[in-house]
Amino acid sequence: MGRAVLTDFASNPGFITGVTATAGGRGVTLSAWDSQEAAEKAAREGAHGGAMKEFFKGQAGGGGQTSIWNAAKFNTVWAVCGNCGRMTNADKEKCHCGAAAPEPLEWM
């Protein structure tokens, strides 16, 4: 069901990316959204909503956990300095070499 859910999620506004994984007969589906509201809406509808119905009827595995996580803390955003080639804190005005700090990558 995870693949169908992620395929459906991809057509939803606010969806960033997702991944499924299985190991030892257990599976997990993770998705990233631009807002908690977008994630909650998608969770109730479409393929995910259908998967939830099957889950709660006892038709999708022997158990599981559901959750929506929010970042409690964001660590430093790092980027390579174009002047010295070293990893630099992109939130600072200058690199340790004195050059202007690099811009973070677009996906950050």
Order of alpha helices (4+ residues) and beta strands (2+ residues): alpha-beta-beta-alpha-alpha-beta-beta
